Structure formats: C-alpha cells, structure tokens
Amino acid sequence: MDALDQKIIYQLQMDARISMTELGQRINLSVPAVKERIRKLEDKGVITGYRAIINPEKIQKHVTAFVLFDSRRCKAFREFCSGYPEVIECHRLAGQYSYLVKVVTESVHNLEDFIDAAMEYGQPSTLINLSSSLEHKPFFGDALSS
C-alpha cells in the first residue's frame, strides 16, 4: 500500500459518500485511476464496507457503557452478545477480563437489564461513558502531509 492508497483510505473514512471526481481532485488522480485503486483495496479486503455513523442521542439512546466481562463460557457469551440488540461491539481481550462490550441503550434501567441477563455468563464490571472526546478517528491522517 502506497501513499496514494493511504490518502484514498483517509478521504473515504472522512466521507464515504465523496464523489470519485472530488476524490480524484483531492489526491491528484484521474477518476478511472481512483476507481481502480478503490476496487483493488476492496478486493484485498483493506476496505471491507461503507457505513453511516449514527448519533445515538437522536435515536433516543442516551446511555453508553463499556462492560468488562470475565467469562468462562466464551462461546455462549459471544452468542448472547450477538443476539442482544443494544450490544454494538464485543471485543475478546487478553488479561484479567475476557471481553469488552459496548452497550448503547435508552436508559440506565435497560443497561441494568443487560447486566442482569449477562451475569449468567460470568462477572461484569461496568463503566458508564460520560462523554467521548475522540471517536471514529481515521487511519492515515498523516498521509495528507506527504
């Protein structure tokens, strides 16, 4: 992956809806060259998809929590998290805890329901998020300076 690929990735992370014309202008490549590079990045699995970023507050999800979880029933816990609609991320960890789960929900009451249900699979330690100063930081932000 060269500097142009990094610039393309950065621009797509900042705005995945950018037109190929605008993207080409920003990185000084023709539209066909940009399209070809993007296709190759997709084929290699570097770019795995495009998503909309949703503001949880606007859909009445006012509580974000991170639950550290010590589980001895990992497969069952992963299945539980996959089926729980308010779990939006589940990461396997090394160390004291087995998993880090991100839960976004309407209320502390709903969070408590998740914790109660999850206790069947092990011991949780819950951290409620007060604010986020950095989210969705793009890879290769330094590629623009080269």
N, CA, C and O atoms as a GROMACS GRO file, in nm:
protein
  584
    1MET      N    1   0.084  -0.117   0.000
    1MET     CA    2   0.000   0.000   0.000
    1MET      C    3   0.089   0.124   0.000
    1MET      O    4   0.177   0.139   0.085
    2ASP      N    5   0.064   0.209  -0.096
    2ASP     CA    6   0.148   0.329  -0.107
    2ASP      C    7   0.076   0.451  -0.049
    2ASP      O    8  -0.035   0.441   0.003
    3ALA      N    9   0.141   0.566  -0.059
    3ALA     CA   10   0.087   0.690  -0.002
    3ALA      C   11  -0.046   0.730  -0.067
    3ALA      O   12  -0.133   0.785   0.001
    4LEU      N   13  -0.062   0.703  -0.196
    4LEU     CA   14  -0.190   0.736  -0.262
    4LEU      C   15  -0.304   0.650  -0.207
    4LEU      O   16  -0.415   0.700  -0.185
    5ASP      N   17  -0.278   0.522  -0.185
    5ASP     CA   18  -0.380   0.436  -0.125
    5ASP      C   19  -0.417   0.487   0.014
    5ASP      O   20  -0.534   0.489   0.050
    6GLN      N   21  -0.319   0.528   0.090
    6GLN     CA   22  -0.345   0.582   0.224
    6GLN      C   23  -0.429   0.708   0.217
    6GLN      O   24  -0.519   0.728   0.300
    7LYS      N   25  -0.401   0.793   0.121
    7LYS     CA   26  -0.481   0.915   0.104
    7LYS      C   27  -0.624   0.882   0.066
    7LYS      O   28  -0.718   0.945   0.115
    8ILE      N   29  -0.641   0.784  -0.021
    8ILE     CA   30  -0.776   0.740  -0.059
    8ILE      C   31  -0.850   0.688   0.064
    8ILE      O   32  -0.965   0.726   0.088
    9ILE      N   33  -0.786   0.603   0.139
    9ILE     CA   34  -0.849   0.546   0.259
    9ILE      C   35  -0.888   0.657   0.356
    9ILE      O   36  -0.998   0.657   0.411
   10TYR      N   37  -0.799   0.750   0.377
   10TYR     CA   38  -0.828   0.862   0.468
   10TYR      C   39  -0.951   0.940   0.420
   10TYR      O   40  -1.042   0.966   0.499
   11GLN      N   41  -0.954   0.976   0.293
   11GLN     CA   42  -1.065   1.054   0.240
   11GLN      C   43  -1.197   0.978   0.250
   11GLN      O   44  -1.300   1.037   0.283
   12LEU      N   45  -1.195   0.848   0.223
   12LEU     CA   46  -1.317   0.768   0.234
   12LEU      C   47  -1.364   0.756   0.378
   12LEU      O   48  -1.484   0.751   0.404
   13GLN      N   49  -1.270   0.751   0.472
   13GLN     CA   50  -1.309   0.747   0.613
   13GLN      C   51  -1.372   0.879   0.657
   13GLN      O   52  -1.461   0.880   0.741
   14MET      N   53  -1.325   0.988   0.601
   14MET     CA   54  -1.380   1.119   0.635
   14MET      C   55  -1.518   1.139   0.571
   14MET      O   56  -1.606   1.202   0.630
   15ASP      N   57  -1.536   1.084   0.450
   15ASP     CA   58  -1.664   1.098   0.380
   15ASP      C   59  -1.675   0.987   0.276
   15ASP      O   60  -1.625   1.000   0.164
   16ALA      N   61  -1.741   0.878   0.313
   16ALA     CA   62  -1.755   0.764   0.223
   16ALA      C   63  -1.847   0.794   0.104
   16ALA      O   64  -1.852   0.718   0.008
   17ARG      N   65  -1.918   0.905   0.112
   17ARG     CA   66  -2.010   0.942   0.003
   17ARG      C   67  -1.944   1.040  -0.095
   17ARG      O   68  -2.011   1.092  -0.184
   18ILE      N   69  -1.817   1.065  -0.080
   18ILE     CA   70  -1.747   1.158  -0.168
   18ILE      C   71  -1.756   1.105  -0.312
   18ILE      O   72  -1.747   0.985  -0.336
   19SER      N   73  -1.772   1.195  -0.407
   19SER     CA   74  -1.776   1.152  -0.548
   19SER      C   75  -1.635   1.114  -0.592
   19SER      O   76  -1.536   1.162  -0.538
   20MET      N   77  -1.628   1.030  -0.690
   20MET     CA   78  -1.498   0.989  -0.744
   20MET      C   79  -1.426   1.109  -0.804
   20MET      O   80  -1.303   1.118  -0.799
   21THR      N   81  -1.502   1.201  -0.861
   21THR     CA   82  -1.443   1.322  -0.919
   21THR      C   83  -1.376   1.406  -0.810
   21THR      O   84  -1.261   1.447  -0.825
   22GLU      N   85  -1.448   1.429  -0.700
   22GLU     CA   86  -1.393   1.508  -0.589
   22GLU      C   87  -1.273   1.437  -0.526
   22GLU      O   88  -1.172   1.501  -0.496
   23LEU      N   89  -1.284   1.307  -0.508
   23LEU     CA   90  -1.173   1.231  -0.450
   23LEU      C   91  -1.050   1.240  -0.540
   23LEU      O   92  -0.939   1.262  -0.492
   24GLY      N   93  -1.070   1.224  -0.669
   24GLY     CA   94  -0.958   1.236  -0.763
   24GLY      C   95  -0.893   1.372  -0.757
   24GLY      O   96  -0.770   1.383  -0.762
   25GLN      N   97  -0.973   1.476  -0.747
   25GLN     CA   98  -0.919   1.613  -0.738
   25GLN      C   99  -0.837   1.630  -0.609
   25GLN      O  100  -0.731   1.693  -0.611
   26ARG      N  101  -0.886   1.576  -0.500
   26ARG     CA  102  -0.816   1.592  -0.372
   26ARG      C  103  -0.681   1.523  -0.368
   26ARG      O  104  -0.589   1.568  -0.298
   27ILE      N  105  -0.667   1.414  -0.442
   27ILE     CA  106  -0.540   1.341  -0.437
   27ILE      C  107  -0.465   1.344  -0.570
   27ILE      O  108  -0.364   1.276  -0.587
   28ASN      N  109  -0.515   1.424  -0.664
   28ASN     CA  110  -0.448   1.444  -0.794
   28ASN      C  111  -0.437   1.316  -0.876
   28ASN      O  112  -0.330   1.281  -0.926
   29LEU      N  113  -0.551   1.245  -0.888
   29LEU     CA  114  -0.559   1.126  -0.973
   29LEU      C  115  -0.684   1.137  -1.061
   29LEU      O  116  -0.780   1.204  -1.025
   30SER      N  117  -0.680   1.070  -1.175
   30SER     CA  118  -0.798   1.066  -1.261
   30SER      C  119  -0.906   0.979  -1.198
   30SER      O  120  -0.876   0.895  -1.112
   31VAL      N  121  -1.029   1.000  -1.239
   31VAL     CA  122  -1.140   0.921  -1.186
   31VAL      C  123  -1.120   0.771  -1.212
   31VAL      O  124  -1.140   0.692  -1.121
   32PRO      N  125  -1.080   0.729  -1.334
   32PRO     CA  126  -1.059   0.586  -1.355
   32PRO      C  127  -0.949   0.528  -1.264
   32PRO      O  128  -0.960   0.416  -1.215
   33ALA      N  129  -0.843   0.607  -1.242
   33ALA     CA  130  -0.735   0.559  -1.154
   33ALA      C  131  -0.784   0.544  -1.010
   33ALA      O  132  -0.748   0.448  -0.942
   34VAL      N  133  -0.865   0.639  -0.962
   34VAL     CA  134  -0.920   0.632  -0.827
   34VAL      C  135  -1.010   0.509  -0.814
   34VAL      O  136  -0.999   0.434  -0.717
   35LYS      N  137  -1.098   0.489  -0.912
   35LYS     CA  138  -1.190   0.374  -0.908
   35LYS      C  139  -1.113   0.242  -0.905
   35LYS      O  140  -1.148   0.150  -0.832
   36GLU      N  141  -1.008   0.234  -0.985
   36GLU     CA  142  -0.928   0.112  -0.991
   36GLU      C  143  -0.858   0.085  -0.857
   36GLU      O  144  -0.855  -0.028  -0.810
   37ARG      N  145  -0.802   0.189  -0.799
   37ARG     CA  146  -0.735   0.173  -0.669
   37ARG      C  147  -0.835   0.131  -0.561
   37ARG      O  148  -0.804   0.044  -0.479
   38ILE      N  149  -0.954   0.191  -0.561
   38ILE     CA  150  -1.055   0.153  -0.463
   38ILE      C  151  -1.097   0.008  -0.483
   38ILE      O  152  -1.110  -0.067  -0.386
   39ARG      N  153  -1.118  -0.030  -0.608
   39ARG     CA  154  -1.155  -0.170  -0.637
   39ARG      C  155  -1.049  -0.266  -0.584
   39ARG      O  156  -1.083  -0.369  -0.526
   40LYS      N  157  -0.922  -0.233  -0.604
   40LYS     CA  158  -0.813  -0.320  -0.556
   40LYS      C  159  -0.810  -0.325  -0.404
   40LYS      O  160  -0.786  -0.431  -0.346
   41LEU      N  161  -0.833  -0.211  -0.338
   41LEU     CA  162  -0.836  -0.208  -0.192
   41LEU      C  163  -0.953  -0.292  -0.139
   41LEU      O  164  -0.941  -0.358  -0.036
   42GLU      N  165  -1.065  -0.289  -0.208
   42GLU     CA  166  -1.179  -0.373  -0.170
   42GLU      C  167  -1.148  -0.520  -0.194
   42GLU      O  168  -1.176  -0.604  -0.108
   43ASP      N  169  -1.089  -0.553  -0.310
   43ASP     CA  170  -1.056  -0.692  -0.342
   43ASP      C  171  -0.956  -0.751  -0.242
   43ASP      O  172  -0.965  -0.869  -0.208
   44LYS      N  173  -0.863  -0.670  -0.194
   44LYS     CA  174  -0.764  -0.717  -0.097
   44LYS      C  175  -0.820  -0.725   0.045
   44LYS      O  176  -0.753  -0.776   0.135
   45GLY      N  177  -0.941  -0.675   0.065
   45GLY     CA  178  -1.000  -0.677   0.198
   45GLY      C  179  -0.955  -0.563   0.288
   45GLY      O  180  -0.981  -0.564   0.408
   46VAL      N  181  -0.887  -0.463   0.230
   46VAL     CA  182  -0.847  -0.346   0.308
   46VAL      C  183  -0.971  -0.264   0.340
   46VAL      O  184  -0.991  -0.225   0.455
   47ILE      N  185  -1.052  -0.237   0.240
   47ILE     CA  186  -1.181  -0.171   0.259
   47ILE      C  187  -1.285  -0.283   0.266
   47ILE      O  188  -1.303  -0.358   0.171
   48THR      N  189  -1.352  -0.292   0.380
   48THR     CA  190  -1.447  -0.402   0.400
   48THR      C  191  -1.592  -0.357   0.394
   48THR      O  192  -1.682  -0.442   0.396
   49GLY      N  193  -1.618  -0.227   0.386
   49GLY     CA  194  -1.756  -0.181   0.378
   49GLY      C  195  -1.764  -0.031   0.397
   49GLY      O  196  -1.664   0.037   0.423
   50TYR      N  197  -1.885   0.019   0.383
   50TYR     CA  198  -1.914   0.162   0.399
   50TYR      C  199  -2.035   0.173   0.491
   50TYR      O  200  -2.132   0.098   0.476
   51ARG      N  201  -2.029   0.266   0.587
   51ARG     CA  202  -2.136   0.275   0.686
   51ARG      C  203  -2.174   0.420   0.714
   51ARG      O  204  -2.096   0.513   0.695
   52ALA      N  205  -2.298   0.435   0.760
   52ALA     CA  206  -2.342   0.564   0.813
   52ALA      C  207  -2.310   0.565   0.963
   52ALA      O  208  -2.325   0.464   1.031
   53ILE      N  209  -2.266   0.678   1.013
   53ILE     CA  210  -2.241   0.694   1.156
   53ILE      C  211  -2.364   0.762   1.215
   53ILE      O  212  -2.403   0.871   1.172
   54ILE      N  213  -2.424   0.697   1.313
   54ILE     CA  214  -2.550   0.743   1.371
   54ILE      C  215  -2.523   0.809   1.506
   54ILE      O  216  -2.443   0.760   1.586
   55ASN      N  217  -2.591   0.921   1.532
   55ASN     CA  218  -2.584   0.987   1.661
   55ASN      C  219  -2.682   0.916   1.755
   55ASN      O  220  -2.803   0.927   1.735
   56PRO      N  221  -2.634   0.844   1.856
   56PRO     CA  222  -2.724   0.768   1.943
   56PRO      C  223  -2.830   0.854   2.011
   56PRO      O  224  -2.944   0.810   2.030
   57GLU      N  225  -2.795   0.977   2.048
   57GLU     CA  226  -2.891   1.067   2.114
   57GLU      C  227  -3.013   1.092   2.026
   57GLU      O  228  -3.125   1.104   2.077
   58LYS      N  229  -2.992   1.100   1.895
   58LYS     CA  230  -3.102   1.130   1.802
   58LYS      C  231  -3.199   1.012   1.785
   58LYS      O  232  -3.309   1.029   1.734
   59ILE      N  233  -3.157   0.894   1.828
   59ILE     CA  234  -3.247   0.778   1.823
   59ILE      C  235  -3.280   0.730   1.964
   59ILE      O  236  -3.310   0.613   1.987
   60GLN      N  237  -3.275   0.824   2.057
   60GLN     CA  238  -3.315   0.801   2.197
   60GLN      C  239  -3.229   0.700   2.270
   60GLN      O  240  -3.277   0.631   2.360
   61LYS      N  241  -3.102   0.690   2.234
   61LYS     CA  242  -3.007   0.603   2.305
   61LYS      C  243  -2.915   0.695   2.385
   61LYS      O  244  -2.816   0.745   2.333
   62HIS      N  245  -2.949   0.717   2.511
   62HIS     CA  246  -2.882   0.819   2.592
   62HIS      C  247  -2.773   0.764   2.683
   62HIS      O  248  -2.700   0.843   2.744
   63VAL      N  249  -2.759   0.633   2.692
   63VAL     CA  250  -2.660   0.574   2.782
   63VAL      C  251  -2.565   0.485   2.702
   63VAL      O  252  -2.608   0.393   2.632
   64THR      N  253  -2.437   0.515   2.714
   64THR     CA  254  -2.333   0.430   2.656
   64THR      C  255  -2.249   0.377   2.771
   64THR      O  256  -2.206   0.453   2.857
   65ALA      N  257  -2.227   0.247   2.770
   65ALA     CA  258  -2.146   0.185   2.875
   65ALA      C  259  -2.050   0.085   2.814
   65ALA      O  260  -2.077   0.026   2.709
   66PHE      N  261  -1.940   0.068   2.882
   66PHE     CA  262  -1.842  -0.034   2.846
   66PHE      C  263  -1.842  -0.135   2.960
   66PHE      O  264  -1.823  -0.098   3.076
   67VAL      N  265  -1.865  -0.260   2.927
   67VAL     CA  266  -1.872  -0.364   3.028
   67VAL      C  267  -1.754  -0.457   3.008
   67VAL      O  268  -1.743  -0.525   2.905
   68LEU      N  269  -1.666  -0.460   3.106
   68LEU     CA  270  -1.556  -0.556   3.108
   68LEU      C  271  -1.615  -0.685   3.164
   68LEU      O  272  -1.686  -0.682   3.264
   69PHE      N  273  -1.585  -0.796   3.102
   69PHE     CA  274  -1.652  -0.919   3.139
   69PHE      C  275  -1.554  -1.033   3.156
   69PHE      O  276  -1.474  -1.061   3.066
   70ASP      N  277  -1.558  -1.099   3.271
   70ASP     CA  278  -1.479  -1.218   3.297
   70ASP      C  279  -1.570  -1.338   3.276
   70ASP      O  280  -1.659  -1.363   3.357
   71SER      N  281  -1.547  -1.411   3.169
   71SER     CA  282  -1.636  -1.522   3.134
   71SER      C  283  -1.557  -1.651   3.116
   71SER      O  284  -1.447  -1.650   3.061
   72ARG      N  285  -1.614  -1.759   3.162
   72ARG     CA  286  -1.556  -1.892   3.138
   72ARG      C  287  -1.636  -1.964   3.028
   72ARG      O  288  -1.598  -2.073   2.984
   73ARG      N  289  -1.745  -1.902   2.986
   73ARG     CA  290  -1.832  -1.960   2.883
   73ARG      C  291  -1.830  -1.868   2.761
   73ARG      O  292  -1.931  -1.807   2.725
   74CYS      N  293  -1.714  -1.860   2.699
   74CYS     CA  294  -1.691  -1.760   2.594
   74CYS      C  295  -1.783  -1.774   2.475
   74CYS      O  296  -1.841  -1.675   2.430
   75LYS      N  297  -1.799  -1.893   2.423
   75LYS     CA  298  -1.884  -1.910   2.304
   75LYS      C  299  -2.028  -1.870   2.336
   75LYS      O  300  -2.092  -1.799   2.258
   76ALA      N  301  -2.080  -1.915   2.449
   76ALA     CA  302  -2.217  -1.880   2.488
   76ALA      C  303  -2.230  -1.729   2.510
   76ALA      O  304  -2.331  -1.670   2.474
   77PHE      N  305  -2.128  -1.668   2.567
   77PHE     CA  306  -2.132  -1.523   2.590
   77PHE      C  307  -2.132  -1.448   2.457
   77PHE      O  308  -2.208  -1.352   2.442
   78ARG      N  309  -2.049  -1.489   2.362
   78ARG     CA  310  -2.048  -1.424   2.230
   78ARG      C  311  -2.184  -1.437   2.163
   78ARG      O  312  -2.232  -1.341   2.103
   79GLU      N  313  -2.245  -1.553   2.171
   79GLU     CA  314  -2.377  -1.572   2.113
   79GLU      C  315  -2.481  -1.483   2.180
   79GLU      O  316  -2.566  -1.425   2.114
   80PHE      N  317  -2.473  -1.473   2.312
   80PHE     CA  318  -2.562  -1.385   2.387
   80PHE      C  319  -2.547  -1.241   2.339
   80PHE      O  320  -2.647  -1.174   2.311
   81CYS      N  321  -2.423  -1.194   2.328
   81CYS     CA  322  -2.398  -1.056   2.283
   81CYS      C  323  -2.447  -1.034   2.140
   81CYS      O  324  -2.506  -0.930   2.111
   82SER      N  325  -2.425  -1.130   2.053
   82SER     CA  326  -2.470  -1.118   1.914
   82SER      C  327  -2.621  -1.101   1.905
   82SER      O  328  -2.671  -1.031   1.817
   83GLY      N  329  -2.692  -1.165   1.993
   83GLY     CA  330  -2.837  -1.159   1.991
   83GLY      C  331  -2.897  -1.046   2.072
   83GLY      O  332  -3.018  -1.027   2.070
   84TYR      N  333  -2.815  -0.971   2.144
   84TYR     CA  334  -2.865  -0.863   2.229
   84TYR      C  335  -2.860  -0.733   2.149
   84TYR      O  336  -2.750  -0.687   2.118
   85PRO      N  337  -2.973  -0.673   2.116
   85PRO     CA  338  -2.974  -0.559   2.023
   85PRO      C  339  -2.898  -0.436   2.070
   85PRO      O  340  -2.854  -0.356   1.987
   86GLU      N  341  -2.881  -0.418   2.200
   86GLU     CA  342  -2.814  -0.297   2.249
   86GLU      C  343  -2.663  -0.313   2.258
   86GLU      O  344  -2.593  -0.217   2.289
   87VAL      N  345  -2.612  -0.433   2.232
   87VAL     CA  346  -2.468  -0.455   2.225
   87VAL      C  347  -2.424  -0.419   2.084
   87VAL      O  348  -2.467  -0.481   1.987
   88ILE      N  349  -2.336  -0.317   2.074
   88ILE     CA  350  -2.293  -0.277   1.939
   88ILE      C  351  -2.148  -0.314   1.910
   88ILE      O  352  -2.104  -0.307   1.795
   89GLU      N  353  -2.072  -0.355   2.014
   89GLU     CA  354  -1.936  -0.406   1.994
   89GLU      C  355  -1.907  -0.509   2.102
   89GLU      O  356  -1.954  -0.499   2.215
   90CYS      N  357  -1.829  -0.609   2.064
   90CYS     CA  358  -1.784  -0.711   2.159
   90CYS      C  359  -1.642  -0.750   2.118
   90CYS      O  360  -1.620  -0.801   2.009
   91HIS      N  361  -1.546  -0.726   2.208
   91HIS     CA  362  -1.405  -0.750   2.178
   91HIS      C  363  -1.348  -0.852   2.276
   91HIS      O  364  -1.366  -0.840   2.397
   92ARG      N  365  -1.279  -0.953   2.224
   92ARG     CA  366  -1.209  -1.052   2.308
   92ARG      C  367  -1.080  -0.989   2.355
   92ARG      O  368  -1.010  -0.924   2.278
   93LEU      N  369  -1.049  -1.008   2.484
   93LEU     CA  370  -0.931  -0.947   2.544
   93LEU      C  371  -0.837  -1.053   2.601
   93LEU      O  372  -0.877  -1.166   2.628
   94ALA      N  373  -0.712  -1.014   2.619
   94ALA     CA  374  -0.616  -1.092   2.696
   94ALA      C  375  -0.602  -1.021   2.830
   94ALA      O  376  -0.613  -0.899   2.837
   95GLY      N  377  -0.579  -1.097   2.936
   95GLY     CA  378  -0.560  -1.035   3.066
   95GLY      C  379  -0.670  -1.073   3.163
   95GLY      O  380  -0.731  -1.179   3.152
   96GLN      N  381  -0.697  -0.986   3.258
   96GLN     CA  382  -0.792  -1.013   3.365
   96GLN      C  383  -0.934  -1.037   3.313
   96GLN      O  384  -1.006  -1.122   3.366
   97TYR      N  385  -0.973  -0.964   3.211
   97TYR     CA  386  -1.109  -0.975   3.157
   97TYR      C  387  -1.106  -1.047   3.023
   97TYR      O  388  -1.009  -1.039   2.948
   98SER      N  389  -1.215  -1.117   2.994
   98SER     CA  390  -1.226  -1.192   2.869
   98SER      C  391  -1.278  -1.106   2.755
   98SER      O  392  -1.239  -1.125   2.640
   99TYR      N  393  -1.368  -1.012   2.787
   99TYR     CA  394  -1.434  -0.933   2.684
   99TYR      C  395  -1.453  -0.788   2.728
   99TYR      O  396  -1.461  -0.757   2.847
  100LEU      N  397  -1.459  -0.701   2.628
  100LEU     CA  398  -1.501  -0.563   2.645
  100LEU      C  399  -1.623  -0.547   2.554
  100LEU      O  400  -1.615  -0.568   2.433
  101VAL      N  401  -1.735  -0.510   2.614
  101VAL     CA  402  -1.860  -0.498   2.540
  101VAL      C  403  -1.907  -0.353   2.546
  101VAL      O  404  -1.908  -0.292   2.653
  102LYS      N  405  -1.944  -0.298   2.431
  102LYS     CA  406  -2.002  -0.164   2.426
  102LYS      C  407  -2.152  -0.178   2.413
  102LYS      O  408  -2.203  -0.241   2.320
  103VAL      N  409  -2.222  -0.117   2.508
  103VAL     CA  410  -2.368  -0.122   2.512
  103VAL      C  411  -2.420   0.020   2.496
  103VAL      O  412  -2.376   0.111   2.567
  104VAL      N  413  -2.513   0.040   2.403
  104VAL     CA  414  -2.576   0.171   2.384
  104VAL      C  415  -2.726   0.149   2.399
  104VAL      O  416  -2.787   0.071   2.326
  105THR      N  417  -2.784   0.219   2.496
  105THR     CA  418  -2.923   0.192   2.531
  105THR      C  419  -2.998   0.319   2.570
  105THR      O  420  -2.939   0.426   2.583
  106GLU      N  421  -3.128   0.304   2.590
  106GLU     CA  422  -3.213   0.419   2.621
  106GLU      C  423  -3.194   0.471   2.762
  106GLU      O  424  -3.204   0.591   2.787
  107SER      N  425  -3.165   0.380   2.856
  107SER     CA  426  -3.165   0.422   2.997
  107SER      C  427  -3.073   0.334   3.080
  107SER      O  428  -3.029   0.227   3.037
  108VAL      N  429  -3.046   0.380   3.200
  108VAL     CA  430  -2.969   0.301   3.295
  108VAL      C  431  -3.046   0.174   3.331
  108VAL      O  432  -2.987   0.070   3.356
  109HIS      N  433  -3.177   0.185   3.333
  109HIS     CA  434  -3.261   0.067   3.360
  109HIS      C  435  -3.236  -0.042   3.254
  109HIS      O  436  -3.222  -0.159   3.289
  110ASN      N  437  -3.232  -0.004   3.128
  110ASN     CA  438  -3.205  -0.102   3.021
  110ASN      C  439  -3.064  -0.160   3.034
  110ASN      O  440  -3.043  -0.278   3.009
  111LEU      N  441  -2.968  -0.075   3.074
  111LEU     CA  442  -2.832  -0.124   3.097
  111LEU      C  443  -2.832  -0.227   3.209
  111LEU      O  444  -2.766  -0.331   3.198
  112GLU      N  445  -2.906  -0.198   3.315
  112GLU     CA  446  -2.916  -0.292   3.427
  112GLU      C  447  -2.976  -0.425   3.381
  112GLU      O  448  -2.932  -0.531   3.425
  113ASP      N  449  -3.075  -0.419   3.293
  113ASP     CA  450  -3.134  -0.543   3.238
  113ASP      C  451  -3.029  -0.624   3.163
  113ASP      O  452  -3.023  -0.746   3.177
  114PHE      N  453  -2.946  -0.555   3.084
  114PHE     CA  454  -2.838  -0.625   3.014
  114PHE      C  455  -2.743  -0.691   3.113
  114PHE      O  456  -2.710  -0.809   3.099
  115ILE      N  457  -2.699  -0.616   3.212
  115ILE     CA  458  -2.605  -0.670   3.311
  115ILE      C  459  -2.665  -0.790   3.383
  115ILE      O  460  -2.598  -0.892   3.399
  116ASP      N  461  -2.790  -0.779   3.426
  116ASP     CA  462  -2.856  -0.892   3.493
  116ASP      C  463  -2.859  -1.015   3.404
  116ASP      O  464  -2.830  -1.126   3.450
  117ALA      N  465  -2.895  -0.997   3.278
  117ALA     CA  466  -2.901  -1.110   3.185
  117ALA      C  467  -2.763  -1.167   3.156
  117ALA      O  468  -2.748  -1.288   3.141
  118ALA      N  469  -2.662  -1.081   3.149
  118ALA     CA  470  -2.527  -1.125   3.115
  118ALA      C  471  -2.457  -1.197   3.230
  118ALA      O  472  -2.363  -1.273   3.206
  119MET      N  473  -2.501  -1.176   3.352
  119MET     CA  474  -2.435  -1.238   3.468
  119MET      C  475  -2.440  -1.390   3.464
  119MET      O  476  -2.362  -1.456   3.532
  120GLU      N  477  -2.530  -1.444   3.385
  120GLU     CA  478  -2.535  -1.590   3.366
  120GLU      C  479  -2.404  -1.642   3.306
  120GLU      O  480  -2.369  -1.759   3.324
  121TYR      N  481  -2.333  -1.555   3.234
  121TYR     CA  482  -2.213  -1.597   3.161
  121TYR      C  483  -2.083  -1.561   3.231
  121TYR      O  484  -1.976  -1.598   3.183
  122GLY      N  485  -2.090  -1.491   3.344
  122GLY     CA  486  -1.968  -1.455   3.415
  122GLY      C  487  -1.986  -1.328   3.496
  122GLY      O  488  -2.098  -1.289   3.529
  123GLN      N  489  -1.874  -1.264   3.528
  123GLN     CA  490  -1.875  -1.147   3.616
  123GLN      C  491  -1.848  -1.019   3.538
  123GLN      O  492  -1.743  -1.005   3.475
  124PRO      N  493  -1.943  -0.924   3.540
  124PRO     CA  494  -1.923  -0.796   3.470
  124PRO      C  495  -1.864  -0.688   3.561
  124PRO      O  496  -1.878  -0.692   3.683
  125SER      N  497  -1.798  -0.593   3.499
  125SER     CA  498  -1.755  -0.470   3.564
  125SER      C  499  -1.791  -0.357   3.467
  125SER      O  500  -1.738  -0.350   3.356
  126THR      N  501  -1.882  -0.270   3.509
  126THR     CA  502  -1.943  -0.174   3.417
  126THR      C  503  -1.888  -0.034   3.435
  126THR      O  504  -1.871   0.014   3.548
  127LEU      N  505  -1.860   0.031   3.322
  127LEU     CA  506  -1.814   0.169   3.319
  127LEU      C  507  -1.912   0.247   3.233
  127LEU      O  508  -1.930   0.216   3.115
  128ILE      N  509  -1.976   0.348   3.290
  128ILE     CA  510  -2.070   0.430   3.213
  128ILE      C  511  -1.993   0.547   3.152
  128ILE      O  512  -1.919   0.617   3.220
  129ASN      N  513  -2.012   0.566   3.023
  129ASN     CA  514  -1.944   0.670   2.948
  129ASN      C  515  -2.013   0.805   2.973
  129ASN      O  516  -2.134   0.818   2.954
  130LEU      N  517  -1.936   0.905   3.015
  130LEU     CA  518  -1.991   1.038   3.036
  130LEU      C  519  -1.984   1.122   2.909
  130LEU      O  520  -2.077   1.196   2.878
  131SER      N  521  -1.875   1.109   2.835
  131SER     CA  522  -1.860   1.179   2.708
  131SER      C  523  -1.748   1.113   2.630
  131SER      O  524  -1.671   1.033   2.684
  132SER      N  525  -1.740   1.147   2.502
  132SER     CA  526  -1.635   1.092   2.415
  132SER      C  527  -1.567   1.207   2.344
  132SER      O  528  -1.630   1.282   2.270
  133SER      N  529  -1.438   1.221   2.367
  133SER     CA  530  -1.364   1.330   2.304
  133SER      C  531  -1.305   1.290   2.169
  133SER      O  532  -1.263   1.376   2.091
  134LEU      N  533  -1.301   1.160   2.141
  134LEU     CA  534  -1.243   1.113   2.015
  134LEU      C  535  -1.313   0.984   1.975
  134LEU      O  536  -1.305   0.883   2.045
  135GLU      N  537  -1.381   0.988   1.862
  135GLU     CA  538  -1.446   0.869   1.807
  135GLU      C  539  -1.422   0.865   1.657
  135GLU      O  540  -1.409   0.968   1.592
  136HIS      N  541  -1.416   0.746   1.603
  136HIS     CA  542  -1.408   0.726   1.458
  136HIS      C  543  -1.285   0.797   1.397
  136HIS      O  544  -1.292   0.848   1.285
  137LYS      N  545  -1.176   0.800   1.470
  137LYS     CA  546  -1.055   0.863   1.417
  137LYS      C  547  -1.006   0.783   1.296
  137LYS      O  548  -0.991   0.662   1.304
  138PRO      N  549  -0.982   0.849   1.185
  138PRO     CA  550  -0.943   0.776   1.064
  138PRO      C  551  -0.796   0.732   1.068
  138PRO      O  552  -0.711   0.798   1.129
  139PHE      N  553  -0.769   0.620   1.003
  139PHE     CA  554  -0.632   0.577   0.981
  139PHE      C  555  -0.570   0.669   0.875
  139PHE      O  556  -0.641   0.723   0.791
  140PHE      N  557  -0.441   0.686   0.879
  140PHE     CA  558  -0.362   0.755   0.776
  140PHE      C  559  -0.389   0.904   0.767
  140PHE      O  560  -0.377   0.961   0.659
  141GLY      N  561  -0.426   0.969   0.876
  141GLY     CA  562  -0.444   1.114   0.874
  141GLY      C  563  -0.317   1.187   0.838
  141GLY      O  564  -0.320   1.298   0.784
  142ASP      N  565  -0.204   1.125   0.868
  142ASP     CA  566  -0.075   1.185   0.836
  142ASP      C  567  -0.040   1.172   0.688
  142ASP      O  568   0.056   1.233   0.641
  143ALA      N  569  -0.117   1.092   0.613
  143ALA     CA  570  -0.089   1.072   0.470
  143ALA      C  571  -0.110   1.202   0.391
  143ALA      O  572  -0.054   1.218   0.283
  144LEU      N  573  -0.189   1.292   0.444
  144LEU     CA  574  -0.216   1.415   0.372
  144LEU      C  575  -0.096   1.509   0.368
  144LEU      O  576  -0.084   1.593   0.279
  145SER      N  577  -0.007   1.494   0.465
  145SER     CA  578   0.109   1.583   0.470
  145SER      C  579   0.221   1.539   0.377
  145SER      O  580   0.315   1.614   0.354
  146SER      N  581   0.211   1.418   0.324
  146SER     CA  582   0.320   1.371   0.235
  146SER      C  583   0.293   1.404   0.091
  146SER      O  584   0.374   1.372   0.004
   0.00000   0.00000   0.00000
